Every structure is written in structure tokens, then in C-alpha cells.
């Protein structure tokens, strides 16, 4: 799933650079650029026995359907991340075997008969409900000590904003460690709590706390 890893690295580089939340611009209530219709289910677990293993491996996934209800065709290249309260970051599509998508498609075949893997969901998205795509953001299981996490979905809107880096050192060459500016993208952020303790959380159902648009 190279596209998921590469897009995550680009879209979320601001967080890795340590930019404070206070420095980020606020997301508008209504996007000033194109924005797809993104309908999603809350995160679920799925266990799959991988080749050569005796015990099932647990994965998390967020099932979604995306529709281009704008007035033009768009390039849809989403990037998804889970960020835990223990500061663990998990990117969708990172080391996810194809059979995981097959298992998800089988589980939801009645709801989404035309479910496709993440790589097939990305690309040129034509207008209209008849061209909607259903897929899933799939994640490796994360820190059992985490009691909450935030699901981030970027690439759903064309709204971006560039902010000058106040710490830029003009005496040094521009680089990833010394950028002239930071690029923020309109990103969906959904926060969840995982009730219980490190033992019981392995089967607990995440509880949605809130949903908002942020610039990240």
C-alpha cells in the first residue's frame, strides 16, 4: 500500500515537525474548496489468520463510502491515521496484507457489494452517486495501553493553507528540518474513547466523543 504510506508522510509532515496546535489555522465551518461526501462507520476490529501462523492477527478498520458530489471530477488520494493518547501513530495501509481487505469485503458484502481495496479506491473520482466507491482504511492493532485515539482523514477536501515558519533560519539552506513554511490541509478528526483497562480494552467497542474539521 505504498500510496497510503507516501500520502500519509506528505499530508501529516506538519505533526512530525512538532508544530504546535496553537500555530495551526482554524478550519472553516464550510470548505471554500471542493469536498467529497465521506460517509464512514466507526472503527471495528477484524481477526485474520495469516499464512504460516496458527493464531489470528488483529487489525482495525474504518469502513467508508466516498461520493463526488462536486461540480467536477477530482483526484481522490486520501490519507488516514490513528493517533493514540499514548502518542502512537499508525498509518492506514502500512503492512496490510491483501487478504485483510478480502476478509472485510466478505464481512460487508451485503452492504457494499462493490467494495474495493484502498489502492483501487484512490485515483480519479467521477461525479455522481453512480461512481461512489466503498473501501476501508485498515490499521495494524495499536498500543493496548491507549484509552483514546483520534482518527484523521485527509484528502477529502481541496482546502489548503500555507503558513510561514516563524522559526525559519534564513542563514541556513531550506530543508525538511528548516522549512520556509508549513502546509495545512483540511482534515476530518474524530475522537474515540476505549473504555476499560489494558486487558478488557482488547474487546471494548470504541465510543465516539466528537467529530470536527481541523487544519493539519
N, C-alpha and C positions, 0 to 999 in steps of 0.2 A: 504493500500500500504506500508506494513512495509519495504519491501526490498528497496524502494526508499528512505525512511527516514533514514534507517540504513546505506545504502551506501553513502548517502549524508554526514552523520555525519562523516564517516571514511575518505572519499575522500577529504573533504573540511575542515578537522580539522585544517590545517595549517592557514587558514584565520582566524579562530576563536581564534587562539593563538596569533594573532597580528604580524605575521612575516612580515617584510617589503618587498615590491616588489623588492627592490634592492638586497635582500638576496637570492631570488629565482633564480635557474639556468635558462638559456635560453633554449627554446625548439629548437631542431634541425629542419632544413628545411625538412628533411626526417626522419621518425621514424626508429630507429635502432631495434625495436621490431615489433611484429605483430600489424597491424592496420586494422580495418574493413573499408569498404566503407560505409560512412554515408551520405545519401542524405536527406536534410531537407527543409521544407518550412519555410518562415519567420513567426513569431508569429501571431496568429489570436485569435479573441475573439469568444466565444460562450455563449449564454444565455440559461439557462435551469430552468424551474420551478420545484423546489424540492417538495417532498411530504409535505403537511401541510403548504405550503407557497403560497401566492397569486401572488407575484411578482417574475420575473426571477432573478437568480443569475448569475453573470458574471464570466467566467473563461477564462484563456489564455491557448493556447496550441501550441506546435510545432510539426507538423506532420513530421514523418520521416520514412525512409526505410533503413534497415541495411543489408549489404551483406558481408558474409565472403569470401573474395577473396584471403585469405592467403593459405598457403600450408598445413594447419592442422585445426582440429576442435578447437574451443576456447570457453571459458566460458565468456559469454556476460552479464555483470551486470552493466549497465550504471547508472550514477547519474547526474541529471540535476538541475541547479539552475538559478534563475534570481536574479541579484543584481542591485539595482537601484542607481541612483546618490544621493539619499537621505539616502543611506546606509541601505535600507531594503533588507533582504534576504528571498527569497521564494523558497522552495524546491518542486520539482515535486512530485506528488503523495501524498502530505500531505493533508489529509482530503478531498479527492476527491471521491465523490460517484460513484459507478459503472455506473449509468445511464448517467454520463457525457461522458464516453467512448462510450456508446451506441449511444449517440447523434452525436459524432464525426464520428463514423463508418457509421452512416446513411448519414451524410452530404457528405462523401467522398467515398461512396460505389462504384461509377463508376471508380474512380482512383485506389482505394485499396480495392478490393473485399475481400481480406483475412486479413483485419485489425484486430489486436488483442489488448486487454488491455495491459498496461505496464507490469503487472506481467507475462503475457504469453509470452511477447517478451524477457524476461530475461531468462538466462539459457544456456545450451549447444547449440552452434550455429554451424551447419554443413556447410561444404564448398559448394560453388556454388550458382548461381543465383536462382536455383530452391528452395533453402532453405532460401531465403531472408525473412525478417519479416518487417511488417509495423505496426507502433504503433504511440503513441503521448506522449510527455512529457506535462503533464497538471498541471497548476498552479492556485492557488486562485488569484483573482484580487489583485493588489497591490496599493501602495500609489499614489493617484491621483495627488500629487504634484511633482511626479517624471517626469523629462523631458527627461530622457535617462535611459537605463538599458543595462546590459550585460547578454547574455545567455551563460552559461557554460555547456559543455557536457563532462563528464569524463567517463572512462571505455571503450573508443573507441580504445585504444592502450595499449599494454603491457609495454610501456616505463615508467620506474620509475627512480628516483634518490634520494638517501638519503644524506642529508647534516647535518653535525654536528652542534649542537646548541651552538653558542659561549657564550650564557648566562647560560649554564648548571652549576648548583651548585653541585659539587661533594660531598659536605658535607651534602647534603640532599638526601633523597631517590628519585629515579626516579619516576615521576608521569606525569599525563597529564599537570600539571602546571609547571613541571620541567623535560621536556623530554631531553634525550641524543641527539636525532637527529630529523630532520623533514623529512617526506616522501613527495616527489613531484611527481605528475603524469602528463603525457602528457594530456592536456585538450584543447578542442576546445573552443575558446572565440569569440563571435560575438556581436558587439556593435550596439545598435539601438538608434535613437533619436525619441522622441514622440513630434511632432510639436503641437503648440497651447498653451493654458493656462489650469489651473486646471479644467475648465469647459469643454472646447472643446476637451481636450485630451481623454475624456471618449469614443469618437468615432473616434479619429485620427488613421491613419494607421502608424505603426512604420516604420521608414526609416532606412535601414541598412547603417551603417557608415563604418565598416570594419570587417574583419574576420582574425583570426590568431590562431596559436597554442601557448599555454603557458604551463609552468610547474607550477602546483598549488597544 
